[in-house]
Every structure is written in C-alpha cells, then in structure tokens.
Amino acid sequence: MRAADLLHPRPEGLYCPPGDFFIDPVRPVNRALITHGHSDHARSGHRSVLATRQTLDIMGLRYGEDFAGATQAARFGETIALDGVSVSFHPAGHVLGSAQIAVEHQGMCIVASGDYKRRKDATCAPFEPIQCDVFITEATFGLPVFRHPPDTEEIARLLKSAAQFPERSHLVGAYALGKAQRVMRLLRDAGHDRPIYIHGALARLSEYYQGQGIDLGTLEPATVEGGGRDFAGAIVVGPPSAFADRWARRFPDPISCFASGWMRIRQRAKQGGVELPLIISDHADWDELTATIKETGAEEIWVTHGREEALVRWCELEGIAARPMHLVGYEDEGD
C-alpha cells in the first residue's frame, strides 16, 4: 500500500481513508484522534474523540464535559483497531498527555508526531522514538538558528534577577497548558520554595496537574484586590495575553519575562516589550528534529506546521525522501 493511501491531508485535517478517521482535525468530524490538548490540535464538536485519558480530561476542562459526542481513552502502547487499521498512542514529551499516533495497515506504518520535544520535563512522559516507514514531523523550530539552551540555565537567570531586584515583581508569560506548569516545576526543582502567584486562567489546569501527581508547590492567586499584598519580590505566572491588559499593571514596577522558544529571536522579544526573555520551548529544536528523524529509521519524512522547507532540504541532503504537507490551522500555542 502507498503511504498516501493510508494518510493524506484534507481540508479538515490529516485523513485515514481505510480507518475513516482524522488526526487533529481543524473542523468537526465524525471520528477524531487527538494528539494533545492545545487548542490548535484539540477542538470541540467532533462526534467521537480518541485520545489519552489526560488529553480527554484537559479538553473537558477547556471546553466543557460535552466537548464531543463520545470519547474513548487510549493507553500508551495499546493497539486499537479502527475498521481494520491499527492505531497506537506513544509519548510525545510535549505537554501532559501528549502523544504521537502510529497508524498501521497492510504492512505500512506511519507515525504522526503531533507536537513534541526531546528535553527532560518532569511534567509529562518523555518522547519515545517509534520505528516507522513514514514519520510526520512538526517543524515549529525547523531552522538551524534554533538551538535551545538548557532550561535549567534559563530558570537560573530568572531566579538571579529576582534576587537582584527584590523590590520588583517578575511577571512570567507562559502558555496556560504545559509551559506554565513546566516553568513552575523548574522553579521548584531549582530550589524556589516561596509561593508562586498565578493568573486565574492557569488555576484549573495547574490543579489538574497537581492531581496527576506533578508537584508544583504552593500556588496562590495573583490578585491585588482586598489582600493588601504588594507582590514585591514575587514571581507571577500568567498567560501571555494577560500581560497586555490592566491585570499586568497592578504589580510593583514589574519585570516582564516570557518563556518561549521564540525568545531566541531578540527582535521578537524587543517588540513584545520583554525585559527578561527566557528561551524555554516545548518543541524540539533544530538538532533534536534532525536527530529524531534519524532515530525513527523512516524512509520518508512528511514535514508540517512550521519551517518546512529547511527541514525538507536537510532530509534530501541526507538521502531521505521528504516533502512538506502544508497543513493549515496549526499555530504555536504551546511553544
């Protein structure tokens, strides 16, 4: 069987004709397999959804319990038959519950990576390379300029700044699902034992992470009304969108921080008014993307949602067949 007969792009998303399902569809469909809970991959309104238990829980928190007509939880490594097609979910290391999806039929195996990272992360299961014929890789940071430093060094910079400016608060912009909890856990692992103050948009997801056994320490609401708290010396974590509204102006002479792989680009940090850019990404960098491609042993690589051309060219120079997929509707919510 040809790979394109097993999976190919349609306007709704990546479609499997023999199994009659979509992977991370951008429009409502009858049967959706979801890699992880970020809103550019996990949308509500599908008739049925198959995903890991944690991804289903996260979708319920974000969209309400009736986000789909029916749901089914997949365990990592479990093989599930869908109209004769075998599918299995494997850790992607992106955020809690994130998975690669392996699709097998008539001797052909294609692995759709979803979003993934290779760095150690105490808040989610680590990425597992899966041997396959075709590997569909993301390329969010698919340019050689993107080489992420150790996240421990970036957190050390944050703590050093907090110690140098004890009279000021540090406002850390971090995406609500995955990045925020990872930053909190990194702070704890670095020895920061003071309360971390969080925006209300992070509360339910952070509570869910705690309930899944991920220790984030003492979290307190970052509110100023009626508490008399001045937040001097505090580390406050909130979604990036909150830093553009009045909420962020309530804190004492705050230092603006942003945890993102995009902080590698100084101009982007400057344009965003970020004083302390923290290069912490939940995606693979250039070296990790190329290493992962080799680890899968895939004879063909399909590159999607990101800097596709550079990674396709690298594959060609390595003698690996590759092509861009040009899937639309996927952003960088979880970077």
C-alpha positions as CSV (number, residue, x, y, z in Angstrom):
1,M,0.0,0.0,0.0
2,R,1.2,3.5,-0.7
3,A,1.6,5.8,2.3
4,A,-0.7,8.4,0.7
5,D,-3.5,5.8,0.6
6,L,-3.2,5.4,4.4
7,L,-2.9,9.1,5.4
8,H,-3.3,12.2,3.4
9,P,-4.3,15.9,4.0
10,R,-7.8,17.1,3.5
11,P,-9.3,20.5,4.4
12,E,-10.5,19.0,7.7
13,G,-7.1,17.7,8.6
14,L,-4.9,14.6,8.2
15,Y,-7.3,11.8,7.0
16,C,-7.1,8.0,7.0
17,P,-9.5,6.6,4.4
18,P,-9.4,2.9,5.4
19,G,-9.9,3.7,9.0
20,D,-12.3,6.7,8.3
21,F,-10.7,9.0,10.9
22,F,-8.8,12.3,11.1
23,I,-5.8,13.2,13.2
24,D,-6.1,16.6,14.9
25,P,-8.8,17.9,12.5
26,V,-9.4,21.6,12.4
27,R,-13.1,21.2,11.7
28,P,-15.8,19.0,13.3
29,V,-15.7,15.4,12.0
30,N,-17.2,12.0,12.8
31,R,-14.1,10.4,14.3
32,A,-11.1,12.4,15.6
33,L,-7.8,11.2,17.0
34,I,-6.2,13.9,19.1
35,T,-2.5,14.1,19.8
36,H,-2.7,16.7,22.7
37,G,-4.8,19.3,24.4
38,H,-3.6,22.6,22.8
39,S,-6.5,24.3,21.1
40,D,-4.9,24.3,17.6
41,H,-4.9,20.5,17.7
42,A,-7.8,19.7,20.0
43,R,-11.1,21.3,19.0
44,S,-14.6,20.6,20.3
45,G,-17.6,19.5,18.3
46,H,-16.4,16.1,17.0
47,R,-18.9,13.2,17.0
48,S,-16.3,11.0,18.7
49,V,-12.8,11.6,20.0
50,L,-10.0,9.1,20.8
51,A,-7.1,10.4,22.9
52,T,-5.1,9.7,26.0
53,R,-7.1,10.0,29.3
54,Q,-5.2,13.1,30.2
55,T,-5.8,14.8,26.9
56,L,-9.5,14.0,27.2
57,D,-9.5,15.4,30.8
58,I,-7.8,18.6,29.6
59,M,-10.3,19.0,26.7
60,G,-13.1,18.7,29.2
61,L,-11.5,21.4,31.4
62,R,-11.1,23.7,28.4
63,Y,-14.3,23.1,26.5
64,G,-16.7,21.6,29.0
65,E,-17.6,18.0,29.6
66,D,-19.8,17.8,26.4
67,F,-17.0,18.8,24.1
68,A,-17.6,15.6,21.9
69,G,-20.5,13.3,21.3
70,A,-18.5,10.3,22.6
71,T,-14.9,9.8,23.9
72,Q,-12.5,6.8,24.2
73,A,-9.3,6.8,26.2
74,A,-6.2,5.2,24.8
75,R,-3.3,3.9,26.9
76,F,0.2,4.5,25.8
77,G,1.3,1.5,23.7
78,E,-2.1,0.0,23.4
79,T,-3.2,-1.1,19.9
80,I,-6.7,-0.2,18.9
81,A,-8.4,-1.4,15.7
82,L,-10.4,1.1,13.7
83,D,-12.1,-0.5,10.7
84,G,-9.1,-2.8,10.2
85,V,-6.5,-0.1,10.8
86,S,-4.3,-0.4,13.9
87,V,-3.6,2.7,15.8
88,S,-1.5,3.3,19.0
89,F,-0.5,6.2,21.1
90,H,3.0,6.9,22.3
91,P,4.5,9.6,24.5
92,A,5.4,12.8,22.6
93,G,7.0,14.8,25.6
94,H,5.2,18.0,24.6
95,V,2.7,18.5,27.5
96,L,0.8,16.3,29.9
97,G,-1.0,13.6,28.0
98,S,0.6,14.4,24.6
99,A,1.0,11.6,22.2
100,Q,2.4,10.5,18.8
101,I,-0.1,8.4,16.9
102,A,1.1,5.4,15.0
103,V,-1.1,4.2,12.1
104,E,-0.5,0.7,10.7
105,H,-2.3,-1.1,7.8
106,Q,-1.2,-3.7,5.3
107,G,2.4,-3.6,6.3
108,M,2.7,0.2,6.2
109,C,3.4,2.2,9.4
110,I,3.1,6.0,9.6
111,V,3.7,7.9,12.8
112,A,2.2,11.4,13.2
113,S,4.2,13.2,15.8
114,G,1.8,16.0,16.7
115,D,4.0,18.5,18.6
116,Y,7.0,17.1,20.5
117,K,10.1,17.9,22.4
118,R,13.1,15.9,23.5
119,R,14.2,17.7,26.6
120,K,13.6,16.2,30.1
121,D,10.4,17.5,31.5
122,A,9.1,16.5,34.9
123,T,5.5,17.4,33.9
124,C,5.0,14.9,31.2
125,A,6.1,11.5,29.9
126,P,9.3,11.6,27.7
127,F,9.2,11.2,23.9
128,E,9.7,7.7,22.7
129,P,11.1,7.2,19.1
130,I,8.9,4.8,17.1
131,Q,10.3,2.8,14.2
132,C,8.2,3.5,11.1
133,D,8.1,3.7,7.3
134,V,6.9,7.4,7.3
135,F,7.4,9.9,10.1
136,I,5.3,13.1,10.1
137,T,7.2,15.6,12.0
138,E,6.4,19.1,13.1
139,A,8.9,21.8,12.3
140,T,7.9,24.7,14.6
141,F,11.6,25.5,15.1
142,G,12.9,23.9,11.9
143,L,15.8,26.2,11.2
144,P,19.4,25.8,12.2
145,V,19.3,29.1,14.2
146,F,17.0,27.5,16.7
147,R,19.1,25.7,19.3
148,H,17.6,25.8,22.7
149,P,19.8,26.3,25.8
150,P,19.3,24.1,28.9
151,D,16.0,25.1,30.6
152,T,17.8,25.0,34.0
153,E,20.1,27.8,32.9
154,E,17.1,30.0,31.8
155,I,15.4,29.4,35.2
156,A,18.6,30.3,37.0
157,R,18.6,33.6,35.1
158,L,15.0,34.3,36.3
159,L,16.0,33.5,39.9
160,K,19.1,35.6,39.7
161,S,17.1,38.5,38.5
162,A,14.5,38.0,41.3
163,A,17.4,38.1,43.9
164,Q,18.9,41.2,42.4
165,F,15.7,43.1,42.3
166,P,13.8,42.1,45.5
167,E,11.6,45.2,45.4
168,R,10.2,44.3,42.0
169,S,7.8,41.5,40.9
170,H,8.7,39.3,37.9
171,L,5.8,38.6,35.6
172,V,6.4,35.4,33.6
173,G,4.3,34.9,30.4
174,A,3.8,31.2,29.8
175,Y,1.1,29.4,27.9
176,A,-1.7,28.1,30.1
177,L,-1.3,24.4,29.2
178,G,2.1,22.8,29.6
179,K,4.5,25.8,29.6
180,A,3.2,27.4,32.8
181,Q,3.3,24.2,34.8
182,R,6.7,23.3,33.4
183,V,8.1,26.7,34.5
184,M,6.6,26.3,38.0
185,R,8.1,22.8,38.3
186,L,11.5,24.1,37.1
187,L,11.4,26.8,39.7
188,R,10.7,24.1,42.4
189,D,13.5,21.9,41.1
190,A,15.8,24.9,41.3
191,G,15.0,25.4,45.0
192,H,12.4,28.2,44.8
193,D,10.2,27.3,47.7
194,R,8.2,30.6,48.0
195,P,4.6,30.7,46.8
196,I,4.2,31.2,43.1
197,Y,1.4,33.5,42.2
198,I,-0.7,32.6,39.2
199,H,-3.3,34.2,37.0
200,G,-6.8,32.8,37.3
201,A,-6.6,31.3,33.7
202,L,-4.0,28.9,35.0
203,A,-5.8,27.7,38.1
204,R,-7.8,24.8,36.8
205,L,-5.1,23.3,34.6
206,S,-2.5,23.7,37.3
207,E,-4.8,22.0,39.8
208,Y,-5.3,19.1,37.4
209,Y,-1.5,18.7,37.0
210,Q,-1.2,18.6,40.8
211,G,-3.9,16.0,40.9
212,Q,-1.9,13.9,38.4
213,G,1.0,13.8,40.9
214,I,3.0,16.7,39.5
215,D,4.2,18.7,42.5
216,L,4.0,22.5,41.7
217,G,4.4,23.6,45.3
218,T,2.3,26.3,46.8
219,L,0.3,28.3,44.3
220,E,-1.6,31.4,45.2
221,P,-3.9,33.6,43.1
222,A,-2.3,36.7,41.7
223,T,-4.9,39.1,42.8
224,V,-4.4,42.5,44.5
225,E,-8.0,43.4,45.5
226,G,-8.6,43.3,49.2
227,G,-5.4,41.5,50.1
228,G,-3.0,44.3,50.8
229,R,-0.3,42.3,49.1
230,D,2.3,44.3,47.1
231,F,4.0,41.3,45.4
232,A,7.5,42.8,45.9
233,G,10.0,40.0,45.0
234,A,7.2,37.7,43.8
235,I,7.3,35.5,40.8
236,V,3.9,35.7,39.0
237,V,3.0,33.4,36.1
238,G,0.2,34.2,33.7
239,P,-0.8,33.6,30.1
240,P,0.9,36.0,27.6
241,S,-2.5,37.6,26.7
242,A,-2.9,38.8,30.2
243,F,0.2,40.9,30.0
244,A,-1.4,43.3,27.6
245,D,-4.3,44.2,29.8
246,R,-4.8,46.1,33.1
247,W,-4.0,42.9,35.1
248,A,-0.3,43.3,34.5
249,R,-0.2,46.9,35.5
250,R,-1.3,46.1,39.1
251,F,2.2,44.9,40.2
252,P,5.0,46.9,41.6
253,D,7.5,48.0,38.9
254,P,7.3,44.6,37.2
255,I,10.0,42.9,35.2
256,S,8.4,41.4,32.1
257,C,9.5,37.9,31.3
258,F,8.3,35.5,28.6
259,A,9.1,31.7,28.4
260,S,9.2,30.7,24.8
261,G,11.4,29.2,22.1
262,W,10.7,32.4,20.1
263,M,12.8,34.3,22.6
264,R,15.8,33.2,20.7
265,I,14.9,36.0,18.3
266,R,15.9,39.1,20.1
267,Q,13.8,41.4,17.9
268,R,10.7,39.4,18.8
269,A,11.4,39.9,22.5
270,K,12.1,43.6,22.0
271,Q,8.9,44.1,20.0
272,G,6.9,42.4,22.8
273,G,8.4,44.6,25.5
274,V,10.1,41.6,27.1
275,E,12.8,42.6,29.6
276,L,13.9,39.1,30.5
277,P,13.4,36.6,27.6
278,L,13.5,33.0,28.8
279,I,14.3,30.6,26.0
280,I,12.2,27.6,27.2
281,S,10.4,25.7,24.5
282,D,8.0,22.8,24.5
283,H,9.1,21.9,20.9
284,A,12.2,20.2,19.5
285,D,15.0,22.5,18.3
286,W,16.8,22.0,15.0
287,D,19.3,19.4,16.3
288,E,16.6,17.5,18.1
289,L,14.4,17.5,15.0
290,T,17.1,16.1,12.8
291,A,18.2,13.5,15.4
292,T,14.7,12.3,15.9
293,I,14.2,11.8,12.1
294,K,17.2,9.5,12.1
295,E,16.1,7.7,15.2
296,T,12.8,6.7,13.6
297,G,14.5,4.9,10.7
298,A,11.8,6.3,8.4
299,E,12.5,6.1,4.7
300,E,10.2,9.1,4.1
301,I,9.5,12.2,6.1
302,W,6.5,14.5,5.9
303,V,7.0,17.9,7.4
304,T,4.2,20.0,8.7
305,H,3.2,23.2,10.6
306,G,6.5,25.1,10.8
307,R,9.6,25.9,8.9
308,E,9.0,23.1,6.4
309,E,11.4,23.9,3.6
310,A,14.6,23.9,5.5
311,L,13.9,20.5,7.1
312,V,12.8,19.0,3.8
313,R,16.1,20.2,2.3
314,W,18.1,18.7,5.1
315,C,16.4,15.4,4.6
316,E,17.2,15.5,0.9
317,L,20.9,16.2,1.6
318,E,20.9,13.2,4.0
319,G,19.4,11.0,1.3
320,I,16.0,10.7,3.0
321,A,12.8,11.3,0.9
322,A,10.8,14.2,2.3
323,R,8.0,16.6,1.4
324,P,6.1,19.4,3.0
325,M,2.5,18.8,3.9
326,H,1.3,22.5,4.2
327,L,-1.4,21.6,6.7
328,V,-3.2,24.8,7.9
329,G,-4.7,25.8,11.2
330,Y,-1.9,25.0,13.5
331,E,-0.2,27.7,15.5
332,D,2.4,27.9,18.2
333,E,0.2,28.0,21.3
334,G,2.4,25.6,23.1
335,D,5.9,26.8,22.2
